[in-house]
Amino acid sequence: MVKGKNKKNKKGKKKVGNLNKQILTNLIIGYFTSNPDKIYNYKQIANQFDIKDVATRGLITAILYELRDNGTLVENARGKFKLIQQGGYLIGKVQLTMRGAGYIISDESEEDVFITQSNLNHALNGDSVKVYLYAKKRGKQPEGEVVEILERANKSIVGVVEVSKNFAFMTANSKQMPYDIFIPLPKLNGAKNGDKVAVKITDWPEKYKNPFGEVIAVLGKPGDNETEMHAILAEFDLPYSFDKKVEEAANKISDIINEKDYKERRDFRDIKTFTIDPADAKDFDDALSIKQLGNGNWQVGVHIADVTHYV
């Protein structure tokens, strides 16, 4: 039972008398209700009511977890709680801005939902997420908070690795990846300083700003044609190597041209023609030809191989 009325001390905190669990529960709910957008841990709640004894502080912790379990509060991070308002939830995809905040694009909402960087809770661009919607303020855009990452959009992130004596990190190519990825030295897997690599995120502890990752592919040196081709493929999770069956099928394609293949094609084999693809290209399908005409002028032809013939 409370002895007497609650009073405020000189710092504006409410001083309470002896409490039973129900009264303390009501006080805690009331405080969260008065501050619906704030996040508190047990120490902050105890300080607000000027509670210093260990037993009652322990009771506060127990009540916070009970309120979480019955759907009154949500635990955003370990030991940090927030009021669940009557805003509801929705599922959508994250679209990050260059400043690090984001919007949730969802079929369940006519308006995009704004998410501050601190409320993304480690969600990245393109991720499918579950979002808690705050109570909408009149004239304001809907806002919310990511409460669960349902699926990562990218299995790998491409960037350039920087290696120091004790650790390494990768800076991503995409401006929509605002975090460098910390890479322990044993997880470099052959990557050297300045290499362009593909990295997968392996861990992202709550208290850390940056994720931990592991190099899954060394793509080469930035600026190299083949490196950049592979980087584009890796960034969009497209294959740049093929399994044995695919390679065997490709090798079985005949390089002999049959007579029937000539019928709807012009034959340029007697004209000097040369590829314009670089020596390290994956394919050689672009070419130029040159021929001197009877009047002394030169004819330049631009050619591309009929790749679909082999598909």
Secondary structure, 3 states (H helix, E strand, C coil): CCCCCCEECCCCCEECCCCCHHHHHHHHHHHHHHCCCCCECHHHHHHHCCCCCHHHHHHHHHHHHHHHHCCCEEEEECCEEEECCCCCEEEEEEEECCCCCEEEECCCCCCCEEECHHHCCCCCCCCEEEEEECCCCCCCCCEEEEEEEEECCCCCEEEEEEECCCCEEEEECCCCCCCCEEECHHHCCCCCCCCEEEEEEEECCCCCCCCEEEEEEEEECCCCHHHHHHHHHHHCCCCCCCCHHHHHHHHCCCCCCCHHHHCCCCCCCCCEEEECCCCCCCCCCEEEEEEECCCCCEEEEEEECCHHHHC
